[in-house]
Amino acid sequence: MVAPELAARVRQLVEELPPAQRQVVTLRDVEGLPSADVCGILGISEGNQRVLLHRARARIRRHLEQEAVW
Amino acid sequence: MTARDTGPDAHDITCRQAVALMTDYLDGVLSPDDRALIEAHLGECEGCAEHLRQIRITVAVTGGIGDEDLDPAAREDLMDLYRRWWRDRPAS
């Protein structure tokens, strides 16, 4: 379970992502789907999925770092 | 002596390369060679080990937010794509 304030902030960060990154991180990390399914659902390659997921996680991580969550 | 004689060491890849491998590392889909390279790097590079730790926490926190409160329009678009994919998926 995630502290409500942190969850609210991460939810906001997810919504502020560029659409393609938001879709990938929502399906992979919020819904917990495997990468093969996410590629099929979004019609993207494994490589593209990986890049989008990487960027999305990196951006959320960076914001949390700037906001001194760690 | 080459790196191959002794196994990979921390300097066989740069921090930038290590970070680029992290998503696949967390998915467990790296080749054994690449996995050995990143693990050697992580074993000696505190900055990258900390970066990986923060990414793991980010993934865990994102997994805990629940999808109920995400933007309804964006969520509905995704559900449409999901339903279409489910309907058209090849029979296994």
Backbone of each chain as nested JSON, in Angstrom:
{
  "chains": [
    {"id": "A", "residues": [
      {"number": 1, "name": "MET", "atoms": {"N": [0.858, -1.201, 0.0], "CA": [0.0, 0.0, 0.0], "C": [0.889, 1.244, 0.0]}},
      {"number": 2, "name": "VAL", "atoms": {"N": [0.515, 2.214, -0.806], "CA": [1.312, 3.423, -0.953], "C": [0.648, 4.561, -0.176]}},
      {"number": 3, "name": "ALA", "atoms": {"N": [1.46, 5.352, 0.524], "CA": [0.922, 6.499, 1.27], "C": [0.065, 7.351, 0.338]}},
      {"number": 4, "name": "PRO", "atoms": {"N": [-1.11, 7.765, 0.819], "CA": [-2.064, 8.468, -0.064], "C": [-1.479, 9.681, -0.769]}},
      {"number": 5, "name": "GLU", "atoms": {"N": [-0.679, 10.486, -0.063], "CA": [-0.127, 11.685, -0.7], "C": [0.839, 11.332, -1.819]}},
      {"number": 6, "name": "LEU", "atoms": {"N": [1.661, 10.306, -1.577], "CA": [2.615, 9.886, -2.596], "C": [1.88, 9.298, -3.795]}},
      {"number": 7, "name": "ALA", "atoms": {"N": [0.862, 8.489, -3.507], "CA": [0.078, 7.898, -4.598], "C": [-0.563, 8.995, -5.448]}},
      {"number": 8, "name": "ALA", "atoms": {"N": [-1.094, 10.015, -4.79], "CA": [-1.746, 11.103, -5.527], "C": [-0.735, 11.833, -6.412]}},
      {"number": 9, "name": "ARG", "atoms": {"N": [0.47, 12.038, -5.874], "CA": [1.491, 12.735, -6.647], "C": [1.926, 11.896, -7.856]}},
      {"number": 10, "name": "VAL", "atoms": {"N": [2.129, 10.596, -7.642], "CA": [2.571, 9.741, -8.747], "C": [1.46, 9.642, -9.798]}},
      {"number": 11, "name": "ARG", "atoms": {"N": [0.224, 9.578, -9.349], "CA": [-0.906, 9.553, -10.291], "C": [-0.869, 10.805, -11.172]}},
      {"number": 12, "name": "GLN", "atoms": {"N": [-0.609, 11.946, -10.539], "CA": [-0.518, 13.201, -11.284], "C": [0.655, 13.171, -12.268]}},
      {"number": 13, "name": "LEU", "atoms": {"N": [1.797, 12.648, -11.816], "CA": [2.959, 12.56, -12.704], "C": [2.668, 11.658, -13.901]}},
      {"number": 14, "name": "VAL", "atoms": {"N": [1.962, 10.557, -13.665], "CA": [1.606, 9.648, -14.766], "C": [0.732, 10.394, -15.781]}},
      {"number": 15, "name": "GLU", "atoms": {"N": [-0.215, 11.173, -15.275], "CA": [-1.125, 11.874, -16.183], "C": [-0.431, 12.978, -16.974]}},
      {"number": 16, "name": "GLU", "atoms": {"N": [0.67, 13.486, -16.435], "CA": [1.378, 14.56, -17.127], "C": [2.376, 14.049, -18.161]}},
      {"number": 17, "name": "LEU", "atoms": {"N": [2.557, 12.741, -18.227], "CA": [3.504, 12.181, -19.202], "C": [2.981, 12.384, -20.623]}},
      {"number": 18, "name": "PRO", "atoms": {"N": [3.897, 12.423, -21.615], "CA": [3.449, 12.396, -23.016], "C": [2.581, 11.145, -23.224]}},
      {"number": 19, "name": "PRO", "atoms": {"N": [1.558, 11.238, -24.081], "CA": [0.562, 10.155, -24.187], "C": [1.131, 8.752, -24.381]}},
      {"number": 20, "name": "ALA", "atoms": {"N": [2.112, 8.595, -25.25], "CA": [2.63, 7.243, -25.503], "C": [3.315, 6.676, -24.257]}},
      {"number": 21, "name": "GLN", "atoms": {"N": [4.067, 7.529, -23.555], "CA": [4.71, 7.078, -22.316], "C": [3.659, 6.748, -21.263]}},
      {"number": 22, "name": "ARG", "atoms": {"N": [2.625, 7.577, -21.201], "CA": [1.572, 7.359, -20.204], "C": [0.872, 6.019, -20.453]}},
      {"number": 23, "name": "GLN", "atoms": {"N": [0.594, 5.734, -21.726], "CA": [-0.081, 4.468, -22.033], "C": [0.763, 3.273, -21.621]}},
      {"number": 24, "name": "VAL", "atoms": {"N": [2.049, 3.333, -21.957], "CA": [2.912, 2.184, -21.653], "C": [3.061, 2.006, -20.141]}},
      {"number": 25, "name": "VAL", "atoms": {"N": [3.303, 3.09, -19.412], "CA": [3.534, 2.936, -17.976], "C": [2.231, 2.551, -17.259]}},
      {"number": 26, "name": "THR", "atoms": {"N": [1.096, 2.997, -17.79], "CA": [-0.18, 2.608, -17.182], "C": [-0.397, 1.109, -17.333]}},
      {"number": 27, "name": "LEU", "atoms": {"N": [-0.174, 0.595, -18.555], "CA": [-0.408, -0.839, -18.779], "C": [0.643, -1.688, -18.065]}},
      {"number": 28, "name": "ARG", "atoms": {"N": [1.915, -1.271, -18.13], "CA": [2.974, -2.084, -17.517], "C": [2.972, -1.987, -15.991]}},
      {"number": 29, "name": "ASP", "atoms": {"N": [3.042, -0.764, -15.463], "CA": [3.303, -0.611, -14.025], "C": [2.041, -0.418, -13.189]}},
      {"number": 30, "name": "VAL", "atoms": {"N": [1.016, 0.231, -13.736], "CA": [-0.222, 0.373, -12.956], "C": [-1.037, -0.915, -13.067]}},
      {"number": 31, "name": "GLU", "atoms": {"N": [-1.225, -1.414, -14.299], "CA": [-2.029, -2.619, -14.489], "C": [-1.21, -3.902, -14.346]}},
      {"number": 32, "name": "GLY", "atoms": {"N": [0.096, -3.793, -14.476], "CA": [0.954, -4.96, -14.283], "C": [0.943, -5.968, -15.423]}},
      {"number": 33, "name": "LEU", "atoms": {"N": [0.685, -5.512, -16.642], "CA": [0.671, -6.437, -17.782], "C": [2.089, -6.722, -18.272]}},
      {"number": 34, "name": "PRO", "atoms": {"N": [2.328, -7.921, -18.815], "CA": [3.646, -8.237, -19.372], "C": [3.915, -7.456, -20.657]}},
      {"number": 35, "name": "SER", "atoms": {"N": [5.191, -7.291, -20.981], "CA": [5.552, -6.427, -22.107], "C": [4.971, -6.929, -23.428]}},
      {"number": 36, "name": "ALA", "atoms": {"N": [4.909, -8.253, -23.628], "CA": [4.387, -8.773, -24.9], "C": [2.932, -8.337, -25.098]}},
      {"number": 37, "name": "ASP", "atoms": {"N": [2.134, -8.395, -24.025], "CA": [0.73, -7.972, -24.123], "C": [0.636, -6.481, -24.428]}},
      {"number": 38, "name": "VAL", "atoms": {"N": [1.49, -5.697, -23.769], "CA": [1.448, -4.247, -23.965], "C": [1.814, -3.892, -25.407]}},
      {"number": 39, "name": "CYS", "atoms": {"N": [2.799, -4.592, -25.955], "CA": [3.163, -4.362, -27.361], "C": [1.982, -4.678, -28.27]}},
      {"number": 40, "name": "GLY", "atoms": {"N": [1.28, -5.77, -27.985], "CA": [0.128, -6.155, -28.79], "C": [-1.012, -5.147, -28.683]}},
      {"number": 41, "name": "ILE", "atoms": {"N": [-1.293, -4.724, -27.463], "CA": [-2.403, -3.789, -27.235], "C": [-2.139, -2.462, -27.943]}},
      {"number": 42, "name": "LEU", "atoms": {"N": [-0.915, -1.962, -27.82], "CA": [-0.597, -0.646, -28.378], "C": [-0.086, -0.724, -29.809]}},
      {"number": 43, "name": "GLY", "atoms": {"N": [0.186, -1.934, -30.299], "CA": [0.688, -2.079, -31.652], "C": [2.071, -1.479, -31.837]}},
      {"number": 44, "name": "ILE", "atoms": {"N": [2.939, -1.67, -30.852], "CA": [4.296, -1.129, -30.93], "C": [5.306, -2.264, -30.776]}},
      {"number": 45, "name": "SER", "atoms": {"N": [6.552, -1.983, -31.198], "CA": [7.604, -2.999, -31.111], "C": [8.122, -3.103, -29.675]}},
      {"number": 46, "name": "GLU", "atoms": {"N": [8.792, -4.23, -29.382], "CA": [9.425, -4.408, -28.066], "C": [10.398, -3.273, -27.769]}},
      {"number": 47, "name": "GLY", "atoms": {"N": [11.167, -2.891, -28.798], "CA": [12.163, -1.841, -28.598], "C": [11.524, -0.503, -28.254]}},
      {"number": 48, "name": "ASN", "atoms": {"N": [10.461, -0.186, -28.97], "CA": [9.748, 1.065, -28.715], "C": [9.107, 1.046, -27.323]}},
      {"number": 49, "name": "GLN", "atoms": {"N": [8.513, -0.084, -26.982], "CA": [7.905, -0.216, -25.662], "C": [8.927, 0.006, -24.561]}},
      {"number": 50, "name": "ARG", "atoms": {"N": [10.106, -0.566, -24.751], "CA": [11.163, -0.454, -23.745], "C": [11.602, 1.003, -23.576]}},
      {"number": 51, "name": "VAL", "atoms": {"N": [11.764, 1.696, -24.7], "CA": [12.198, 3.096, -24.635], "C": [11.149, 3.964, -23.938]}},
      {"number": 52, "name": "LEU", "atoms": {"N": [9.883, 3.749, -24.296], "CA": [8.806, 4.544, -23.694], "C": [8.697, 4.27, -22.193]}},
      {"number": 53, "name": "LEU", "atoms": {"N": [8.806, 2.986, -21.822], "CA": [8.727, 2.631, -20.399], "C": [9.902, 3.23, -19.636]}},
      {"number": 54, "name": "HIS", "atoms": {"N": [11.078, 3.137, -20.242], "CA": [12.286, 3.678, -19.618], "C": [12.146, 5.182, -19.379]}},
      {"number": 55, "name": "ARG", "atoms": {"N": [11.663, 5.888, -20.389], "CA": [11.526, 7.347, -20.259], "C": [10.485, 7.717, -19.211]}},
      {"number": 56, "name": "ALA", "atoms": {"N": [9.387, 6.968, -19.21], "CA": [8.319, 7.262, -18.248], "C": [8.814, 7.059, -16.82]}},
      {"number": 57, "name": "ARG", "atoms": {"N": [9.445, 5.92, -16.57], "CA": [9.938, 5.651, -15.217], "C": [11.003, 6.667, -14.827]}},
      {"number": 58, "name": "ALA", "atoms": {"N": [11.876, 6.998, -15.785], "CA": [12.96, 7.947, -15.488], "C": [12.391, 9.31, -15.114]}},
      {"number": 59, "name": "ARG", "atoms": {"N": [11.345, 9.727, -15.819], "CA": [10.777, 11.037, -15.531], "C": [10.092, 11.05, -14.16]}},
      {"number": 60, "name": "ILE", "atoms": {"N": [9.354, 9.989, -13.843], "CA": [8.707, 9.922, -12.527], "C": [9.78, 9.896, -11.426]}},
      {"number": 61, "name": "ARG", "atoms": {"N": [10.802, 9.075, -11.646], "CA": [11.885, 8.992, -10.652], "C": [12.531, 10.36, -10.415]}},
      {"number": 62, "name": "ARG", "atoms": {"N": [12.78, 11.069, -11.53], "CA": [13.457, 12.371, -11.42], "C": [12.603, 13.368, -10.634]}},
      {"number": 63, "name": "HIS", "atoms": {"N": [11.303, 13.375, -10.903], "CA": [10.423, 14.279, -10.154], "C": [10.42, 13.932, -8.668]}},
      {"number": 64, "name": "LEU", "atoms": {"N": [10.348, 12.637, -8.369], "CA": [10.333, 12.249, -6.956], "C": [11.647, 12.635, -6.287]}},
      {"number": 65, "name": "GLU", "atoms": {"N": [12.735, 12.538, -7.041], "CA": [14.026, 12.934, -6.483], "C": [14.057, 14.436, -6.216]}},
      {"number": 66, "name": "GLN", "atoms": {"N": [13.583, 15.217, -7.206], "CA": [13.571, 16.671, -7.034], "C": [12.689, 17.087, -5.864]}},
      {"number": 67, "name": "GLU", "atoms": {"N": [11.658, 16.297, -5.614], "CA": [10.741, 16.628, -4.516], "C": [11.18, 15.951, -3.226]}},
      {"number": 68, "name": "ALA", "atoms": {"N": [12.424, 15.412, -3.241], "CA": [13.04, 14.854, -2.038], "C": [12.214, 13.736, -1.415]}},
      {"number": 69, "name": "VAL", "atoms": {"N": [11.666, 12.877, -2.274], "CA": [10.928, 11.728, -1.759], "C": [11.884, 10.658, -1.234]}},
      {"number": 70, "name": "TRP", "atoms": {"N": [13.058, 10.567, -1.874], "CA": [13.993, 9.52, -1.416], "C": [14.646, 9.941, -0.106]}}
    ]},
    {"id": "B", "residues": [
      {"number": 1, "name": "MET", "atoms": {"N": [45.854, -9.326, -20.806], "CA": [44.67, -10.113, -20.442], "C": [43.405, -9.357, -20.839]}},
      {"number": 2, "name": "THR", "atoms": {"N": [42.456, -10.043, -21.435], "CA": [41.237, -9.363, -21.843], "C": [40.168, -9.532, -20.769]}},
      {"number": 3, "name": "ALA", "atoms": {"N": [39.131, -8.712, -20.914], "CA": [38.024, -8.791, -19.948], "C": [37.395, -10.182, -19.964]}},
      {"number": 4, "name": "ARG", "atoms": {"N": [37.411, -10.803, -21.158], "CA": [36.758, -12.096, -21.268], "C": [37.461, -13.188, -20.425]}},
      {"number": 5, "name": "ASP", "atoms": {"N": [38.774, -12.982, -20.219], "CA": [39.503, -13.955, -19.404], "C": [39.112, -13.884, -17.938]}},
      {"number": 6, "name": "THR", "atoms": {"N": [38.71, -12.696, -17.514], "CA": [38.474, -12.5, -16.083], "C": [36.997, -12.275, -15.768]}},
      {"number": 7, "name": "GLY", "atoms": {"N": [36.149, -12.275, -16.8], "CA": [34.757, -11.893, -16.579], "C": [34.666, -10.387, -16.619]}},
      {"number": 8, "name": "PRO", "atoms": {"N": [33.437, -9.869, -16.757], "CA": [33.274, -8.425, -16.893], "C": [33.662, -7.69, -15.622]}},
      {"number": 9, "name": "ASP", "atoms": {"N": [34.165, -6.475, -15.773], "CA": [34.331, -5.643, -14.58], "C": [33.544, -4.351, -14.759]}},
      {"number": 10, "name": "ALA", "atoms": {"N": [33.537, -3.56, -13.713], "CA": [32.636, -2.407, -13.644], "C": [32.851, -1.426, -14.784]}},
      {"number": 11, "name": "HIS", "atoms": {"N": [34.075, -1.408, -15.336], "CA": [34.381, -0.383, -16.334], "C": [34.147, -0.848, -17.766]}},
      {"number": 12, "name": "ASP", "atoms": {"N": [33.639, -2.054, -17.93], "CA": [33.347, -2.523, -19.285], "C": [32.187, -1.757, -19.907]}},
      {"number": 13, "name": "ILE", "atoms": {"N": [31.309, -1.195, -19.088], "CA": [30.251, -0.331, -19.612], "C": [30.244, 0.968, -18.82]}},
      {"number": 14, "name": "THR", "atoms": {"N": [29.743, 2.02, -19.467], "CA": [29.649, 3.321, -18.798], "C": [28.356, 3.368, -17.977]}},
      {"number": 15, "name": "CYS", "atoms": {"N": [28.261, 4.377, -17.13], "CA": [27.037, 4.559, -16.336], "C": [25.838, 4.773, -17.269]}},
      {"number": 16, "name": "ARG", "atoms": {"N": [26.067, 5.514, -18.355], "CA": [24.977, 5.76, -19.296], "C": [24.476, 4.439, -19.9]}},
      {"number": 17, "name": "GLN", "atoms": {"N": [25.41, 3.568, -20.248], "CA": [25.014, 2.257, -20.799], "C": [24.313, 1.413, -19.742]}},
      {"number": 18, "name": "ALA", "atoms": {"N": [24.795, 1.489, -18.508], "CA": [24.166, 0.712, -17.428], "C": [22.718, 1.151, -17.234]}},
      {"number": 19, "name": "VAL", "atoms": {"N": [22.504, 2.476, -17.235], "CA": [21.141, 2.986, -17.053], "C": [20.246, 2.539, -18.213]}},
      {"number": 20, "name": "ALA", "atoms": {"N": [20.817, 2.546, -19.426], "CA": [20.034, 2.145, -20.598], "C": [19.622, 0.669, -20.53]}},
      {"number": 21, "name": "LEU", "atoms": {"N": [20.403, -0.138, -19.825], "CA": [20.086, -1.573, -19.719], "C": [19.112, -1.89, -18.587]}},
      {"number": 22, "name": "MET", "atoms": {"N": [18.84, -0.905, -17.725], "CA": [18.099, -1.216, -16.494], "C": [16.678, -1.714, -16.726]}},
      {"number": 23, "name": "THR", "atoms": {"N": [15.988, -1.145, -17.727], "CA": [14.603, -1.579, -17.958], "C": [14.565, -3.057, -18.339]}},
      {"number": 24, "name": "ASP", "atoms": {"N": [15.453, -3.447, -19.244], "CA": [15.513, -4.861, -19.626], "C": [16.024, -5.734, -18.483]}},
      {"number": 25, "name": "TYR", "atoms": {"N": [16.935, -5.182, -17.686], "CA": [17.446, -5.928, -16.531], "C": [16.298, -6.249, -15.568]}},
      {"number": 26, "name": "LEU", "atoms": {"N": [15.47, -5.239, -15.296], "CA": [14.342, -5.445, -14.383], "C": [13.315, -6.412, -14.972]}},
      {"number": 27, "name": "ASP", "atoms": {"N": [13.204, -6.44, -16.301], "CA": [12.276, -7.377, -16.954], "C": [12.868, -8.784, -17.056]}},
      {"number": 28, "name": "GLY", "atoms": {"N": [14.159, -8.912, -16.735], "CA": [14.801, -10.226, -16.804], "C": [14.981, -10.739, -18.223]}},
      {"number": 29, "name": "VAL", "atoms": {"N": [15.121, -9.822, -19.19], "CA": [15.222, -10.251, -20.59], "C": [16.593, -9.96, -21.211]}},
      {"number": 30, "name": "LEU", "atoms": {"N": [17.568, -9.58, -20.385], "CA": [18.91, -9.351, -20.932], "C": [19.565, -10.682, -21.284]}},
      {"number": 31, "name": "SER", "atoms": {"N": [20.459, -10.644, -22.266], "CA": [21.281, -11.824, -22.548], "C": [22.183, -12.062, -21.336]}},
      {"number": 32, "name": "PRO", "atoms": {"N": [22.642, -13.295, -21.142], "CA": [23.542, -13.567, -20.013], "C": [24.77, -12.652, -20.016]}},
      {"number": 33, "name": "ASP", "atoms": {"N": [25.309, -12.352, -21.195], "CA": [26.477, -11.467, -21.267], "C": [26.155, -10.06, -20.77]}},
      {"number": 34, "name": "ASP", "atoms": {"N": [25.03, -9.526, -21.244], "CA": [24.652, -8.175, -20.823], "C": [24.31, -8.141, -19.333]}},
      {"number": 35, "name": "ARG", "atoms": {"N": [23.684, -9.214, -18.867], "CA": [23.356, -9.252, -17.435], "C": [24.643, -9.245, -16.603]}},
      {"number": 36, "name": "ALA", "atoms": {"N": [25.616, -10.013, -17.04], "CA": [26.891, -10.039, -16.311], "C": [27.554, -8.659, -16.333]}},
      {"number": 37, "name": "LEU", "atoms": {"N": [27.449, -7.963, -17.482], "CA": [28.043, -6.625, -17.584], "C": [27.39, -5.647, -16.616]}},
      {"number": 38, "name": "ILE", "atoms": {"N": [26.063, -5.631, -16.588], "CA": [25.402, -4.642, -15.725], "C": [25.595, -5.015, -14.258]}},
      {"number": 39, "name": "GLU", "atoms": {"N": [25.6, -6.299, -13.944], "CA": [25.769, -6.686, -12.539], "C": [27.173, -6.352, -12.045]}},
      {"number": 40, "name": "ALA", "atoms": {"N": [28.17, -6.513, -12.937], "CA": [29.531, -6.129, -12.555], "C": [29.588, -4.624, -12.304]}},
      {"number": 41, "name": "HIS", "atoms": {"N": [28.927, -3.868, -13.157], "CA": [28.916, -2.411, -12.997], "C": [28.197, -2.008, -11.697]}},
      {"number": 42, "name": "LEU", "atoms": {"N": [27.018, -2.601, -11.484], "CA": [26.229, -2.254, -10.293], "C": [26.97, -2.615, -9.009]}},
      {"number": 43, "name": "GLY", "atoms": {"N": [27.773, -3.673, -9.092], "CA": [28.506, -4.106, -7.91], "C": [29.54, -3.091, -7.446]}},
      {"number": 44, "name": "GLU", "atoms": {"N": [29.975, -2.25, -8.365], "CA": [31.035, -1.311, -7.991], "C": [30.644, 0.152, -8.133]}},
      {"number": 45, "name": "CYS", "atoms": {"N": [29.535, 0.42, -8.799], "CA": [29.14, 1.819, -9.008], "C": [27.964, 2.154, -8.1]}},
      {"number": 46, "name": "GLU", "atoms": {"N": [28.26, 2.884, -7.041], "CA": [27.222, 3.204, -6.069], "C": [26.12, 4.062, -6.676]}},
      {"number": 47, "name": "GLY", "atoms": {"N": [26.515, 4.981, -7.573], "CA": [25.525, 5.857, -8.196], "C": [24.502, 5.077, -8.993]}},
      {"number": 48, "name": "CYS", "atoms": {"N": [24.964, 4.116, -9.8], "CA": [24.045, 3.32, -10.61], "C": [23.219, 2.369, -9.741]}},
      {"number": 49, "name": "ALA", "atoms": {"N": [23.846, 1.821, -8.679], "CA": [23.097, 0.943, -7.777], "C": [21.958, 1.73, -7.119]}},
      {"number": 50, "name": "GLU", "atoms": {"N": [22.248, 2.981, -6.743], "CA": [21.217, 3.825, -6.139], "C": [20.135, 4.185, -7.161]}},
      {"number": 51, "name": "HIS", "atoms": {"N": [20.574, 4.457, -8.386], "CA": [19.612, 4.763, -9.453], "C": [18.653, 3.584, -9.645]}},
      {"number": 52, "name": "LEU", "atoms": {"N": [19.211, 2.371, -9.687], "CA": [18.376, 1.183, -9.854], "C": [17.406, 1.026, -8.677]}},
      {"number": 53, "name": "ARG", "atoms": {"N": [17.914, 1.299, -7.478], "CA": [17.054, 1.192, -6.296], "C": [15.868, 2.161, -6.427]}},
      {"number": 54, "name": "GLN", "atoms": {"N": [16.155, 3.379, -6.886], "CA": [15.078, 4.369, -7.034], "C": [14.089, 3.968, -8.137]}},
      {"number": 55, "name": "ILE", "atoms": {"N": [14.6, 3.369, -9.208], "CA": [13.698, 2.909, -10.268], "C": [12.781, 1.795, -9.733]}},
      {"number": 56, "name": "ARG", "atoms": {"N": [13.361, 0.882, -8.952], "CA": [12.535, -0.185, -8.356], "C": [11.436, 0.387, -7.477]}},
      {"number": 57, "name": "ILE", "atoms": {"N": [11.787, 1.408, -6.678], "CA": [10.782, 2.03, -5.809], "C": [9.736, 2.733, -6.666]}},
      {"number": 58, "name": "THR", "atoms": {"N": [10.186, 3.417, -7.726], "CA": [9.253, 4.094, -8.634], "C": [8.245, 3.099, -9.21]}},
      {"number": 59, "name": "VAL", "atoms": {"N": [8.75, 1.942, -9.651], "CA": [7.865, 0.922, -10.228], "C": [6.884, 0.421, -9.165]}},
      {"number": 60, "name": "ALA", "atoms": {"N": [7.394, 0.205, -7.942], "CA": [6.531, -0.298, -6.871], "C": [5.452, 0.726, -6.519]}},
      {"number": 61, "name": "VAL", "atoms": {"N": [5.859, 1.994, -6.423], "CA": [4.892, 3.037, -6.067], "C": [3.846, 3.187, -7.174]}},
      {"number": 62, "name": "THR", "atoms": {"N": [4.298, 3.186, -8.426], "CA": [3.364, 3.319, -9.55], "C": [2.384, 2.14, -9.564]}},
      {"number": 63, "name": "GLY", "atoms": {"N": [2.889, 0.966, -9.187], "CA": [2.023, -0.215, -9.133], "C": [0.998, -0.156, -8.01]}},
      {"number": 64, "name": "GLY", "atoms": {"N": [1.216, 0.769, -7.07], "CA": [0.314, 0.84, -5.929], "C": [-0.713, 1.945, -6.018]}},
      {"number": 65, "name": "ILE", "atoms": {"N": [-0.731, 2.706, -7.121], "CA": [-1.636, 3.869, -7.149], "C": [-3.06, 3.484, -7.521]}},
      {"number": 66, "name": "GLY", "atoms": {"N": [-3.251, 2.326, -8.155], "CA": [-4.6, 1.953, -8.57], "C": [-5.013, 2.743, -9.781]}},
      {"number": 67, "name": "ASP", "atoms": {"N": [-5.852, 2.157, -10.613], "CA": [-6.188, 2.837, -11.868], "C": [-7.518, 3.579, -11.806]}},
      {"number": 68, "name": "GLU", "atoms": {"N": [-8.18, 3.535, -10.636], "CA": [-9.546, 4.106, -10.568], "C": [-9.548, 5.601, -10.829]}},
      {"number": 69, "name": "ASP", "atoms": {"N": [-8.496, 6.278, -10.362], "CA": [-8.523, 7.736, -10.41], "C": [-7.756, 8.325, -11.583]}},
      {"number": 70, "name": "LEU", "atoms": {"N": [-7.254, 7.479, -12.468], "CA": [-6.59, 8.028, -13.65], "C": [-7.624, 8.717, -14.535]}},
      {"number": 71, "name": "ASP", "atoms": {"N": [-7.137, 9.618, -15.337], "CA": [-8.015, 10.39, -16.217], "C": [-8.977, 9.462, -16.967]}},
      {"number": 72, "name": "PRO", "atoms": {"N": [-10.292, 9.627, -16.784], "CA": [-11.267, 8.676, -17.345], "C": [-11.195, 8.55, -18.868]}},
      {"number": 73, "name": "ALA", "atoms": {"N": [-10.966, 9.656, -19.569], "CA": [-10.929, 9.589, -21.04], "C": [-9.732, 8.76, -21.507]}},
      {"number": 74, "name": "ALA", "atoms": {"N": [-8.571, 9.029, -20.898], "CA": [-7.364, 8.286, -21.271], "C": [-7.535, 6.81, -20.926]}},
      {"number": 75, "name": "ARG", "atoms": {"N": [-8.179, 6.558, -19.789], "CA": [-8.388, 5.182, -19.35], "C": [-9.325, 4.461, -20.324]}},
      {"number": 76, "name": "GLU", "atoms": {"N": [-10.356, 5.159, -20.763], "CA": [-11.319, 4.55, -21.69], "C": [-10.657, 4.248, -23.042]}},
      {"number": 77, "name": "ASP", "atoms": {"N": [-9.787, 5.155, -23.501], "CA": [-9.046, 4.898, -24.746], "C": [-8.226, 3.62, -24.627]}},
      {"number": 78, "name": "LEU", "atoms": {"N": [-7.56, 3.474, -23.499], "CA": [-6.742, 2.272, -23.286], "C": [-7.615, 1.025, -23.231]}},
      {"number": 79, "name": "MET", "atoms": {"N": [-8.766, 1.144, -22.57], "CA": [-9.664, -0.009, -22.469], "C": [-10.164, -0.433, -23.845]}},
      {"number": 80, "name": "ASP", "atoms": {"N": [-10.421, 0.555, -24.713], "CA": [-10.828, 0.244, -26.092], "C": [-9.749, -0.557, -26.808]}},
      {"number": 81, "name": "LEU", "atoms": {"N": [-8.496, -0.059, -26.682], "CA": [-7.381, -0.764, -27.321], "C": [-7.261, -2.178, -26.756]}},
      {"number": 82, "name": "TYR", "atoms": {"N": [-7.426, -2.277, -25.438], "CA": [-7.302, -3.577, -24.776], "C": [-8.382, -4.539, -25.279]}},
      {"number": 83, "name": "ARG", "atoms": {"N": [-9.606, -4.054, -25.342], "CA": [-10.718, -4.921, -25.785], "C": [-10.522, -5.38, -27.222]}},
      {"number": 84, "name": "ARG", "atoms": {"N": [-10.048, -4.451, -28.068], "CA": [-9.809, -4.8, -29.463], "C": [-8.708, -5.862, -29.549]}},
      {"number": 85, "name": "TRP", "atoms": {"N": [-7.641, -5.655, -28.804], "CA": [-6.525, -6.611, -28.805], "C": [-7.006, -7.98, -28.319]}},
      {"number": 86, "name": "TRP", "atoms": {"N": [-7.82, -7.985, -27.261], "CA": [-8.305, -9.233, -26.676], "C": [-9.192, -9.972, -27.678]}},
      {"number": 87, "name": "ARG", "atoms": {"N": [-10.039, -9.21, -28.363], "CA": [-10.968, -9.807, -29.321], "C": [-10.207, -10.397, -30.518]}},
      {"number": 88, "name": "ASP", "atoms": {"N": [-9.171, -9.672, -30.975], "CA": [-8.479, -10.071, -32.206], "C": [-7.239, -10.924, -31.962]}},
      {"number": 89, "name": "ARG", "atoms": {"N": [-6.939, -11.201, -30.69], "CA": [-5.686, -11.935, -30.409], "C": [-5.728, -13.302, -31.083]}},
      {"number": 90, "name": "PRO", "atoms": {"N": [-4.585, -13.795, -31.516], "CA": [-4.56, -15.124, -32.14], "C": [-4.916, -16.179, -31.1]}},
      {"number": 91, "name": "ALA", "atoms": {"N": [-5.682, -17.169, -31.5], "CA": [-6.002, -18.249, -30.568], "C": [-4.718, -18.992, -30.216]}},
      {"number": 92, "name": "SER", "atoms": {"N": [-4.545, -19.319, -28.929], "CA": [-3.294, -19.994, -28.546], "C": [-3.508, -21.488, -28.362]}}
    ]}
  ]
}
